[in-house]
Amino acid sequence: MAEIKAKDVAQLRAKTGCGMMDCKKALVEAEGNFDEAVKLLREKGLSVAAKKEGRIAAEGIVDILVEGDVAAMIEVNSETDFVAKNASFREFVKGLLKTIIDNRPADVDALMSCVYSGTGDTVEAVLKDKIFVIGEKLSIRRFTVVEGILATYIHGGGTTGVIVCYDADDAAKSNAGFAEMAKNITLQIAAGSPPSYIAESDVPQSAVDEELEVLLAQAKNDPKLSGKPDDVLKKIVAGKLGKFYARVCLLNQPYVKDDSMTVGKYIESSAKSFGGKISVKSFVIYEKGEGIAKREDNFADEIAKMVNK
């Protein structure tokens, strides 16, 4: 049996990030062969990843990488907020963003097959290694790539990410104030109720009709409006659509830094002062864990289980 030295265990731990005992066991099993021990740890990582597949990963991080006129945004989930703050995890996410910009995969499945930036391994293999080292389920949930005249913003250390793409002529985009204006719009989107559309014209009629139905039902249940005919109620609720548009349309929202004007008016006045033309072409917002049902554990029960093991 090969002699396993402490420095070999430490070297393997430094390379893989795995625990000391796991590294020692791998070296013993590999009869001291360092490369074989690395391989064994990776293989074990595959089984660990499979065991964690059914667990819920609703924490994590949203991050953005910008290279030139291209921006990539990604959401990668973990089971705990503690892991989301881990430097190694965040470095892994940055590597994913670099891989996305370099390869432009169509979706997450395609990304898994890409070679992870700076390595010879696929994203899938590197992800499974990370799951084994970190000890939690990690999940690449979604990503997007946007190209053009861009402004980006990450809020709360990775809780929310925003990318806004603009149409702007040379006079506007070359103005010193353009970058600040563009950034302010990303802050607007992240700060309050996230808009669903840019302008009123982008809202589908089905969404408007649904809102009118809700407003009409509310009006009929209002004692002050009881007894009024439907045609009168319809006119009343139609007048309330402005609040709906102010909620769901970016340009109709009150500007967060000066609510005496709308976002649309702020962009318009900025463009005028720059001597050019500016419009919002598109925007994307990711909110960490959005729509993921979080597991609610009873902490006392968890402690009891640990003590009784």
N, C-alpha and C positions, 0 to 999 in steps of 0.2 A: 504494500500500500504506500502510495506517494506521500511524502511529508508535506503537510499543508502549513505554510508559514504565515504568520500574522500579516506580514507586508503584502503577501499575495491576496489575502482576504481583503485588506484595505484597498489594494489596487482595483480589485474586482468591484468593490462597493463604489469606489470613485467613478468607475466607468459606467456602471449600470444604475447606481442610485438605490440598489436593493439593500435590504437589511443585512447585518453582519452574519447572522446565523444562516440566512438563505444563501449568502455567498460562500460560506464555509461548506455547507452541504453540497452545493453545486460543484465546488472544487474537489471535494471528496469523491463524488459520483463520477467526475470527469478524470479522476486519478491525477489531479494536478494540472491538467491541460487547460490553460487559461481560455483559449478561444472556444473550446468545447464547453467550458463552464458558462461562458456568455451565451452560447447557443442553448444550453439547458435552461438557463434562466428565462430566455426569450420564449422557449417552448412552454414553460410553465406559465408564462404570461398569457399565452393563448387560452389556457384552460381557466385561468383566473378571470380573464375577460368574459368568457362564456358564462361562468358562474354569476357574474355581476350583471348580466344582460337584463334580467328582469327587475332590477332595482331602479328607483326613480332618481333621475338627475335633473333637478330643476334650478340649481344654482349655476354658477359659472361666470362667464364674461362675454361681453360684446366688445369687439375691438376692430380697429380700422388701420389699414396701411395705405399710404398714398405714394405713388411713384409717378412723377410727371403729371400728366393729365388723366391718370388712371387711379381709381380708388377701389379697394376691396374691403368689404365688411363681413364679419363672421360672428356667429354665436356658437360657442362651445360650452356645453353644460357639464357640471360636476354635481356630486351629491351634497357637498357642503360648501359653505362660503369660505371656510378655512382654506380649502384646496384652491379656490378661485383666486386667493390672494398670494398663492405660492409662486415664487419667482420662476421656478422650473416650468410650471403650468403655463404661465404667461408667455414665457419664451417659446414654448411649444405652439401656442396660438399664433405668435408672430411668424413662426416658421410656416404655419398653414397658410397665412395670408400671402407670404412671399411665394409659396407654391402655387396658390390660386392665380396670382398676377402673372407668373411665369408660364402657366399651362392653360389658363382659361377653361377649366373643366365645365361641362354643361350642368352638372348637379353633384350632390354629395357622393353618390355612388361612383361617378367618374373621378371625383377627387380622391377617393380611396385607392384608386389604381395608379394615381400619379406618384412619381418619385418625390419624396419629401425633400424640400430644399436643403442642399448641403450634405445630403446623404446618398447612399445607394439603395436605401430601403423605400418601400411604398408607404404612403400615408397610413394605410391600414396596419402595417407592421409596426410603425412608430407609435400609432395610437394604442395598440395592444401592449406595447412595451410600457407606455406611460401608465396604463391602467394597472399593470402589475407593480410598477415602482410606487405609484401614488396610493394604490389600495382602494380606489373608488371607481365606480362606473363613470366613464367620460363619454360624452356623445357630441359629435359634430352635427349640430341641428340644421343649420342653413348658412348660406353665404350669398353675396351678390357682388357683381363687378359693375362699376359705373365709369364711363369715360366722357370727358368734356371739360367745361369750365366748372370747377368744383369747389365746394366748401364742406368741411366735415367737422364733426363735434362728438366727443365721447363725454358722457355725463356720469358722475358718481363713480368714477374709477372702473367703469365698464358695465353699469346697469342699463344704460341707454346709448345707442349710437345713431347718428344721423348723417346722411349724405344728401346734399342738394346740388343739382346740376342746373346751370343757368344758360340762357341765351343772352349774349351781350355783345355789342359792337366794340370796336377797338377803342373808341373814345371813353366808353364806360369801364371796360376791364383794365385799361392802362392807367386809370385814375387811382391815386393813392388811397382814396376812401373806399374803393370797391371791395377790397378784402374784408374790411371791417363790416360793411353792409352785408356781404355774403355770409359772414360768420354769424351776424345777428339773426339771420333767418334760421340758421341751424339751431341757435339757442331758443328761438321762438317755438320751433317744432318740438324740441325736447322739454321745454319748460312747463307747458300746460297740457290741456287735452290734445292729444296728437290728432292732426287733421287727417281726413281720409282722401281728400281731393285737393287740387290746386285752386280751381275756380268753380263758380256755380255751373258753368257750361259742362263741367266734367262729371257732375252728379247725374247718375242714371235716373230716368223717370220713375223706375220701380222704387228707388230709394225715396224719392220725393212723395210718391203716392203712399208709401208705407208711413212716412212721417205725418202726412195729412190725415191718415186713418187714426193714428194715435192722438193727434191734436183734436180731431172731431169727437172721439170717444171721451176725451177729457172735458171738452166743452159741454157735452151732453150730461156729464156727471156734475157739472158746476151748477150749484143752486141759483147763482145769479143769472145764468143763461137758460135755465129750464123754461120750457114752453116756447122757445123761439124756433121757427121753422128751419129745416135743414139748409135751405139755400142761404139764409142769413148766417147760420153757424159756419157754413163753408167759407163765406166771405171773411168772417172773423178769423178763422184758423189760417186762411191763406195769408193774412196779414202777419201771422206769427212765424212764417217760414224764414224770415230774416234771422231769427235767433238760431234756427237750424243750420242755415248756411254759415253763420258766424262760428258755429261749433265744428262743422265738418270740412269747411273750405279754408285753406291756408290764407288766401288773399282777403277773405272776409273777417278773419279773426282780429280782435283788437291787438295792436302791436304791443308786445309785452313790456317794452321800455318807454312807451308813451301811448296809453290807451285812449288818447283823444283822436287817434288815427288808426286806420286798419293797416294790416301788413301790406296790402296792395297799394295804399296811399304812400306808405313809407318807401316802398321800392320805386314808385313813380316819382316821388320827390327827390330821392337819391339819384335816379337816372338823370333827372332834369339838372340837378346841381353838378353832375359829372359831364353834362353836355352830350349824353349818349342815350342808348336804349338798353333796357334790362328786362328780362322776364324769367320766371321760374319754369324750367323745362320739365323737371321731375324731382321727386324726393323719395328717399327710403328711410324708414325708421325701424330699428330693432329694439325691442325691450326685453331684457333678459328674463327667461322663464315664462314669457307671455303665453298663456293658454295651457301651460303644463300643470297638471294637478299635483300638488305637493303632498308628500306623505306626512301625516300628522302622528307622530309617535308619542306615547305616554312615557315621559322621561323617568318617572318613578319605576315603571314596569321594566324599562330597559336596564336601570341600575340593579333591580332585583334579579333579573336574568343573569347579569354579569357576576353578581355575588354568588349565586347558586350554582354556577358552572363548576 
